Amino acid sequence: MSQSAFDPFGEPVPAVESSIAPTRASQWLKTAGTSVFWVLVVGIVLARAVYFEPGVFNFDRVVAWAQGLFAAL
């Protein structure tokens, strides 16, 4: 016997049958969407690794930018 469920207003909610299987289309769309997401993640990470320039994130450039900013003020 299943336990009774209640909505926020205290009314009983009828039990849903767990035998209802998802349709093929929705399962296919879920799989396709998940695959596209992870392919994009891997592609972005690999592109960042290939085109990474170590000199761009140099601390000396940050200090020079901050000094230029303070000089302009």
N, C-alpha and C positions, 0 to 999 in steps of 0.2 A: 504494500500500500504506500502510495507516495504522500509526502507531506504537503499540507495545504500552504499555498502562497497567497499573500495579500498585497494589494496595490497600496500606494501612499495614503489613500483615503480609507483604508480598512476593509475594502470590499474583497471578497475571495476571487482569486484569479484561477480560471480553469487550467488544468494540467495540459501541457503540450506533449503530443506523442513524439517520442524520440525516433520513431521509425521513419520519419519523413526525411528522405535523403536529399542532399542538395542536387540541383539539376546539373547536367553535364556542362552547360554553357557557363554557369557561374563558377564552377570548379575550374574550367579552362581559362576564364578571364582572370581568376585569382592567380593561377599558376603563371599565366603570361605577364601579368602586371608585376608579380614578384620577380620574375626573371628579368624583365626590362629594368627594374629598379637596381638589381644587383649588378647587371651588366654596366649600367651607367656609373655606379659606385666604383667598380673596378676600373673602368675606363678613365674616370676622373683622377683616381689615385695614381694610376700608371702614367697619365699625362703629366701630372704634377711632378712625379719622380723623374721623368725623362727631361722635362724642360725646366727643372729647378736650377736657379742660378744662385750659388752661395753668396756672392758679393752683394746681392740685393738687400739682404737682411743684416747688413753690417752695422755695428753699434756706432762707428765713427760717422756714418751718414746720418744717423738719428741725432747725434750731438750737433752736427753741423746744421741740420734742419732746425733744431731747437734754438741754436744761437742766432740763426737768421730770423726766426720768428720773433725772438726777444729784441733783436736789433730793429726790426720793423715797427715794433710797438714803441 
